[in-house]
Amino acid sequence: MPQRKISHLAEFFGAILVSMAMNTSRYPEAAEATRTPERRYKVKHQRILIVEDDRLSLIVLCQLLTAQGFEILQSSEGWVGINRARNEQPDLIVMDIKLPDISGLDATLLLKKDDQTKAIPVIAVTACVTAEDKANALKSGCAAYITKPVNIGNLLRTVESFLPSSPP
């Protein structure tokens, strides 16, 4: 199957997953936000950087958080994510642990040592599920740890817990 068709399929299935999740979640406002584009960008205006190399996971996370009113920045590589965090100063970072160029743990350590980015909370969202993986993520500076497959309610509660109620 050509790469272009795979990309379109990933986007299609990502949209279906988000739609299904929104219609069955305890976040009814999320479903409404997906139906009213003018509301989508007026809700929060807080910026979240998602660093995720898996295309389908990235699409799902982007659509889910956009539907909640967040502005999304994205990167599929750790070094690019570090630079985007430095340059664009997001309010929160959602970081995968297994990235192609640098581990999410090492990227988080670098972000936490940098005066420009050390105050930005980092949430690890990963398929690494052992107690040791969680301990390593928290030790590296991640403020929270969420395993894949992601529980949507847990993700949204965690994201909201690290962001101010009203944007500046």
C-alpha positions in Angstrom: 0.0 0.0 0.0 1.5 3.4 -0.9 2.6 5.7 1.9 0.0 8.3 0.9 -2.9 5.8 1.4 -1.5 4.7 4.7 -1.3 8.4 5.8 -4.9 9.0 4.8 -6.0 5.8 6.5 -4.3 6.8 9.7 -6.0 10.2 9.7 -9.3 8.6 8.9 -9.1 6.0 11.7 -7.7 8.7 14.1 -10.8 10.9 13.4 -13.1 7.9 14.0 -11.4 7.0 17.3 -11.6 10.6 18.5 -15.2 10.9 17.4 -16.2 7.7 19.2 -14.3 8.7 22.3 -15.9 12.1 22.4 -19.4 10.8 22.0 -19.0 8.3 24.9 -16.7 10.2 27.3 -17.7 12.1 30.4 -16.6 15.2 28.5 -19.7 16.2 26.6 -18.3 19.7 25.9 -15.6 17.9 23.9 -18.1 16.6 21.5 -19.7 20.0 21.1 -16.3 21.6 20.5 -15.6 19.2 17.6 -18.9 20.3 16.0 -18.4 24.1 16.2 -15.2 25.2 14.6 -15.6 28.8 15.8 -15.7 27.6 19.4 -12.8 25.2 19.0 -10.2 28.0 19.1 -11.9 30.3 21.6 -12.1 28.0 24.6 -8.6 28.1 26.2 -5.8 29.3 24.0 -3.3 27.4 26.0 -0.6 25.8 23.9 0.5 22.2 24.2 3.5 20.7 22.5 3.0 17.0 21.6 6.3 15.1 20.9 5.2 11.8 19.4 6.7 9.8 16.5 3.8 7.4 15.9 1.6 9.2 13.3 -1.7 7.7 14.5 -1.0 8.5 18.1 0.0 12.1 17.1 -3.2 12.5 15.1 -5.4 11.2 17.9 -3.8 13.4 20.5 -3.9 16.5 18.3 -7.5 16.0 17.5 -8.5 15.3 21.0 -6.7 18.2 22.6 -7.7 20.6 19.8 -11.4 19.6 20.4 -10.8 20.7 24.0 -9.8 24.2 22.8 -6.0 23.9 23.1 -3.6 25.2 20.5 -1.4 22.3 19.4 2.3 22.4 18.5 3.8 19.1 17.3 7.0 17.3 16.6 7.8 13.7 15.7 11.4 14.0 16.9 12.9 14.7 20.3 15.5 17.3 19.2 12.9 19.2 17.2 10.6 19.1 20.2 13.3 20.5 22.4 13.9 23.4 20.0 10.2 24.1 19.6 9.8 24.2 23.4 12.7 26.7 23.7 11.4 28.9 20.9 7.7 28.7 21.3 7.3 28.3 25.1 4.2 26.0 25.3 2.2 25.8 28.5 2.6 22.0 28.6 4.5 19.2 26.8 3.1 15.8 26.1 6.2 13.6 25.5 6.5 10.1 24.1 9.3 8.1 25.6 10.5 6.1 22.6 11.5 8.6 20.0 13.7 8.0 16.9 16.5 10.4 17.7 16.7 10.9 21.5 14.6 9.2 24.2 11.8 11.2 25.7 13.5 10.8 29.1 16.7 12.4 27.8 14.7 15.1 26.1 12.9 15.8 29.4 16.1 15.9 31.3 17.5 18.5 28.9 14.3 20.6 29.1 14.4 20.6 32.9 18.1 21.7 32.9 17.4 24.6 30.6 16.3 27.9 32.2 14.0 28.7 29.3 12.0 25.4 29.6 12.5 24.1 33.1 9.1 25.4 34.3 7.1 23.8 31.5 5.3 20.7 32.9 6.0 17.5 30.9 3.5 14.6 30.8 4.9 11.3 29.6 2.5 9.4 27.4 4.0 6.1 26.5 3.7 2.4 25.8 6.3 1.7 28.4 4.2 0.3 31.3 6.4 -1.1 34.0 6.8 0.4 37.5 10.5 1.0 36.6 9.5 2.9 33.4 7.2 5.2 35.5 9.9 5.8 38.1 12.4 6.7 35.4 10.0 9.1 33.8 9.3 10.8 37.0 13.0 10.9 37.9 13.8 12.5 34.6 11.5 15.4 35.4 8.1 14.3 34.0 5.3 15.7 36.1 2.9 12.9 35.2 3.0 9.5 33.5 0.2 8.1 31.3 0.3 4.7 29.6 -0.9 3.8 26.2 -3.5 3.0 25.2 -4.6 6.3 26.6 -7.6 6.6 28.8 -9.1 9.8 27.4 -10.7 11.0 30.7 -7.4 10.4 32.5 -5.5 12.3 29.9 -7.8 15.3 29.9 -7.9 15.5 33.7 -4.1 15.3 33.8 -3.6 17.9 31.2 -6.1 20.2 32.9 -4.5 19.7 36.3 -1.2 21.3 35.0 -2.7 24.3 33.2 -4.1 27.4 34.8 -7.9 27.7 34.8 -7.8 30.9 32.8 -5.2 31.5 30.2 -3.0 34.7 30.6 
